[in-house]
Amino acid sequence: MKKIVVKKRHSIRRSQGQELLERLKAQIGPSANLFHAEMIEVLETNANVSLFMVAKKPLLMATDDWVFPTLKGAVQLPFPERRVVVDAGAIPYVVNGADIMRPGIVSCTDDVKAGSPVQIVDERHGKPLAIGIALLDAPDLRASTGGKMVKKFHHVGDEIWNMEI
């Protein structure tokens, strides 16, 4: 991903904010209420992802297909849905932006769906390490014995994390 440059920043209408939260609710369920705010701003960028400021922090991101919390959003407002848990051996690779391979996965929640975003969390503390796109549904992921299971989308130190507003 190239360096993200904010072209424009403006608040969205209340109805647009409700629509955004409904799309988020479709992804993470009732935990979407954690991201409710009176004013939500959209950042128009040169990237293929839209970023939304909730309480003046970039806590949500969206594509044409989904809305999901950014890594900062997942860290600041933890939610139990859409989790892929990795063991301690996978952590250095995950935080450096690697895709998630099956041997490093300990467990996943039942709501993991192929093509949808998930949060990758560490086994010991449950802290989010990255956001990725699941390549398989939860039952198929558990049944697999090897290969790539989650494609990395956003991690600590990437362009979205380091974006200056």
N, C-alpha and C positions, 0 to 999 in steps of 0.2 A: 504494500500500500504506500502510495506517495504521501508526502507531507500534507496534512490537512490544513487548508487555509479557510478561515471564516470570511465569507463574502458579505453576509448580511445577518443581522440578529433582530428579531422582532417577536412580540408576544402574539399568541394565537387566541382566537375567540374561545369563549367558554364552551361552545358547542363542539369546536374542534378538539378541545382538551378532553371533553367527555368521550368523543369518538376514539381518541388516542388511548384513553384508559380502558375503553371497551375492547379494543384490539389487544391491549396488554393483558386484560382479564382472560381473553381467549388463550393466551399463552401460559400464564402462571396462576390463573384462578383468583380467589379472593385476596391473595397477597398483593394484587394490583392496587388495592386501596392504600397501601403504604406510600405510593407515589402520587397520591392526590395532592394538589396544591391550588391555591386561588389563581396564581399566575404561572403559566407555562410558556417559555420562549422557545422558538425554533431557531436553530443555527443553520443558515444556508451555507454549504461548504462545496468544495470542489470534489468531494468524495461521493461514492455511490450509496452512502448511508446518511440519513438525517439524524441530527443530534438534537435532543430536547433538554432545556434547562428547567429543572424543577427546583424551586427555592434557590435559584441562582447557581446551581451546580449541574454539570452535565450528567444526569442520572439515567436518561433513556436514549435509546437509539432505535431507528426504524429503517426498514427497507420496504419495497413494495409488498413483500410477502408477510412480514412479521414486525412486531414491536417487542423489544426486550430491554431489560436494564443493562446499562453499561457495566463494566467491571467496578467502577467507582460506586455505581448505584447498588450493585450486589453486595459490596463490602459495607457501605453505609446503612443500607436497609436490607438486612439478610432475609431471605425467603426460602422455604423448604422445597419448593417445586423445581422440577427440571434440573436435577443434580446428577452428575457423574462423579463418583468418588475415586480418586487415584491414590496409590500407595506412596510412601515416602521416596522410593527410588525414582518415581516419575516426576517429582516436583521440580528438580533443576531443569529438566527438559521443557516442561510445561511453561514455566515462567520465562524461558528464553524463546517461546513462540513455536514449539514443536506441536505437531498433530498428536492426538492421543491414540496410542496403540493398545490393543486388547490386553497384553500382559500386565500393563500398569493399572488397569481398572480393577477396583475392588468390588464396587456395586454401582447401581443406578436406580433412580426412582422409576416407578411404573409409567409415569407420564412422558418419558423420553420418546420422541417421535422422529423418524427419519426426515431430514430436510428442515428441522426446526432447531432453534437455538437452545443451548443448554449451558449451565454453569459448571465448570470443572472445579471441584473443591478437594482439599487435602483430607486424608483419612483421619488424622489425629485431631485437628481443631475445627474441621468443617468450614474453613475459610476459603472463599472464592479465589482461585488463582488465574482463571481465564474464562472467556466466553467462546464457545465453539458451536459448530453446526453438526448435529448428530447425523451419521451416515446410515444408521440402522435403528429400528424400533427397539424398545427395551427388551422384549423377549428374545429377539434375534441377537442383540448385543450380549446378553447373558449366555446364550448358547454358543457363541463364537469362541474359538480358541486362539485366534491370531489375526493380525492385520490391523489396518487403520479403522478406528471406530468413530472418532470425532475429528472434524477438520477445524483447525484453529481459526478463529475470527478476530479475537481481540484479547490482548494479554498485557500484563504490567510492562510499561516502558515502550509500548507501541505508539503510533501516531494519535490515536484517540485518547490514550492515557495521558500523554505529554502535551496535548493541545492547550495552547494558551488562549484565554478568552479575554 
